[in-house]
Amino acid sequence: MDPKQNLLRKLPAISVILEQVRIKDLGSHCPHVLISEAASETVQGIREAILAVEQDGKEAADRNTITNLDQITALDTIVDLVVKKVHEKTGPNLRKVINATGIVLHTNLGRAVLAAPAVKAINEVAANYSNLELDLATGERGTRYAHIEELVCRLTGAEAGMVVNNNAAAVLLVLNTLAKDREVIVSRGQLVEIGGSFRIPDVMTQSGAVLVEVGTTNKTHLRDYENAVTENTALLLKVHTSNYRVIGFTAEVSSGELAALGRKQGLAVYEDLGSGVLVDFAEYGISHEPTVRESIKAGIDIVTCSGDKLFGGPQAGIIVGRKYIIDKIKQNPLTRALRVDKFTLAAMEATLRLYFDEEKAVAGIPTLRMIMMQPEEIRSRAENLQKLFRERAGNGVDTEIIAGFSQVGGGALPEENLPTFLVSVRPKSLSVNTLEKRFRELEPPVLARIQKDRLLFDPRTLLENDDEIIAANMKRIMEMG
Ligand SMILES: *Cc1c(COP(=O)(O)O)cnc(C)c1O
């Protein structure tokens, strides 16, 4: 008889699967329709796999596959698959993953991890009513921006400030508010593209402002800006090339020089810092990254930066500068469309408060702590993870500790290679690609880096207890075979 027909005949009826105790148990906490859907899909998937086996010319290989499929028609195996499918259907799509890549601000993994007080603040306003737009002193209507304005001003030295949805929104708002139908002068070397679809020239078009490019890719001088000023100029713009560097024969006009030119010509000067920071990275042995305070001090009128890059807070765009400009932005109808919600405000306020004590900020804001982590600390964590692998994975893998580099990510500090120690794992019975995939598909998923036939785990981006979870996943993978 045709082996395929034989296998198909062995497949249990859906009703039989639904009668199994483990499947019935699922019914107590998830809808019946989901369970029968999962059972039908599982059986259908196996049926298709059986039918897909080619017969002519590939007999040896086929026999192999058929044996595997033979196992898969066992009722117990099918029940396993159905249970797994039900969990997939009922579990959250957006969920925690473990980042063992060593890329601190990993755009695909949600950029900045929030500090504990920020998480607590979100919980508090989520589960309760809050004074989001109420002035408790007067009992009158207040504004949501009031909760962070004073804090951000004290930390940056600016006159006024607010936050919006993200920095892309902040750039759009500033340009639209100050330069709609007017000219904005910017250096050719600063027409950046930030991952995805954010390009300065395109945002400029959307804002209604007219781009006037000056200088060349590698060099722009103060006179280039000066010569381009017309009666239709609204703004001088400086964009921090946060995600790339122009090196070699280069010249850029400093924030201070541009601010002075703005004052002389009666023009507002705007600086988009991208990943603006509030602490001096150079003091921690990392390349200097311009701080928001420096720009304000240099006389820049309006500064924008991201909330979830090097600042280490929630997704947001921070806008600080002259009060008359911030007032105008608050009046812009677009601001309502780009406003932040109460969770963002709660997390932003809590993160800002940490910055009042720099020691606390550096220790308590995960982004800063990870970037500034000392190699000795990383090495001891790597040694611990290696020990756990040896205990849990038996002889299934070869492990060693190697020196390497982590990255800041998120388009910030592109040249900075942070020295680290990696746990390098070479699986013996499976390919490195299979090992990587299994780690990615287990709960919680673990993301690590493949290098040749090794899987690399960088302790820099691991959070508390992650080591234990990774080791437990390793054990499960080794048991799967
Ligand atoms: C990242 C970045 C942006 C966009 O910020 P988001 O918070 O991602 O919207 C804008 N400008 C510069 C220079 C950047 O580096």
The ligand as an SDF file (V2000), in Angstrom:
LIG
                    3D

 15 15  0  0  0  0  0  0  0  0999 V2000
   17.0960   59.4690   15.7460 C   0  0  0  0  0  0  0  0  0  0  0  0
   17.0590   60.7990   15.1650 C   0  0  0  0  0  0  0  0  0  0  0  0
   15.8280   61.3990   14.8180 C   0  0  0  0  0  0  0  0  0  0  0  0
   14.5290   60.6890   15.0230 C   0  0  0  0  0  0  0  0  0  0  0  0
   14.2720   60.4420   16.3720 O   0  0  0  0  0  0  0  0  0  0  0  0
   13.1390   59.3970   16.8190 P   0  0  0  0  0  0  0  0  0  0  0  0
   13.0320   59.5720   18.2810 O   0  0  0  0  0  0  0  0  0  0  0  0
   13.6180   58.0500   16.3860 O   0  0  0  0  0  0  0  0  0  0  0  0
   11.8850   59.7820   16.1120 O   0  0  0  0  0  0  0  0  0  0  0  0
   15.8600   62.6580   14.2740 C   0  0  0  0  0  0  0  0  0  0  0  0
   17.0310   63.3190   14.0570 N   0  0  0  0  0  0  0  0  0  0  0  0
   18.2310   62.7730   14.3710 C   0  0  0  0  0  0  0  0  0  0  0  0
   19.4870   63.5440   14.0900 C   0  0  0  0  0  0  0  0  0  0  0  0
   18.2900   61.5040   14.9320 C   0  0  0  0  0  0  0  0  0  0  0  0
   19.4670   60.9570   15.2360 O   0  0  0  0  0  0  0  0  0  0  0  0
  1  2  1  0
  2  3  1  0
  2 14  2  0
  3  4  1  0
  3 10  2  0
  4  5  1  0
  5  6  1  0
  6  7  2  0
  6  8  1  0
  6  9  1  0
 10 11  1  0
 11 12  2  0
 12 13  1  0
 12 14  1  0
 14 15  1  0
M  END
$$$$
